[in-house]
Amino acid sequence: MSRYDSSLQSQNPISQAQNSVEKAHHAVTQAQSHPTAQMIEQAETAVDKAQRSIVQAVGHEHAEQPMQLAQESLAEDQAALQSVKPSQS
């Protein structure tokens, strides 16, 4: 694959959303392993960014199924992140 091909792929909103969801998953996994305030905040930021990326990708041609899978994966990560967050009573 040439650099040009890689560049085009990186500009694809669907690929960007999928990469963002992967980064969010990694951040949530890190927060689960090390549930510090900083790690949880970084995971929340990554999840928020992934949500925005999905919204931008929805509506693009051939985006429906990949974005549905990305949304499902992100929802699982959000639930996992909620279980890591300290309860605020």
N, C-alpha and C positions, 0 to 999 in steps of 0.2 A: 504494500500500500504506500503510495507516495504521500509526501507532506500535504500536497494539495487535497488529496482524498481525506486525510485526517482532519484538515482544516474545515472542509465541508461538513464532515460528520460532527465536529465539535460545535458547528453553528446550527445544527439541526435541533429545533425545540424539543423534539421527542427524546433525542439522545441526551440533551441537556437535562431534561426532567428525570430521565432514568438515572443519570449520573448523580444528580442531586439527591434522589431517593437512596441510592447506594451510600452516599456520604452521610446522609441522615441515619441510615441503619448502623453504619460504623460508629457514629457519634453516640447513638443510643446504647450500643453494645459497650462502648467505653464507659459511659455513665453508669451502666449496670455493674461493671467491674470495679469502678472507682467512683462511688456516688458522692463526690464532692460537689459543693455549690457551683464551682466553676465548670465541672464536667457536665452537670445537669443543664446549666445555662447554655453551654456550647451545643448540647444536643437539642435543646429547645430552638435555638437559632437555626440549626441545620434542618430541623423538621419544618419550621416556618418557611425557610427558603425553598425546600422541596415542594411544599404546598403551592407556593407561588409559581414555581416552575411547571407544575402539573397544570395549573389553571392556564398558563400561557400556551402550553402544548395542546390542550384540548381544543378540538375544532380543526386541527391540521389534518390533512389527508392521511389516512392509515393510523390515526392516533387513538382511536377508540379502545381497542383491545389492550395495547401496551399501557395506556394511561389508566385503564381499569385495574390492571395488575399492579401498577405503581401505586395507585391509591390504596389498594388492599394491603400492600406491603407497608406503606406509610402508616395506615391505621393500626396495624399490628405494632409497629414501632412506637406510635403515640401511646398505646395502651401500656406497653412495656415501660416507657418513660414515666408514665403516671404512677406506676407501681414503685418506681425508684425514688420519686419525689417524697420528701418528708411531709407528713400530714400537718396541715396548718390549722390548729384548733385555737 
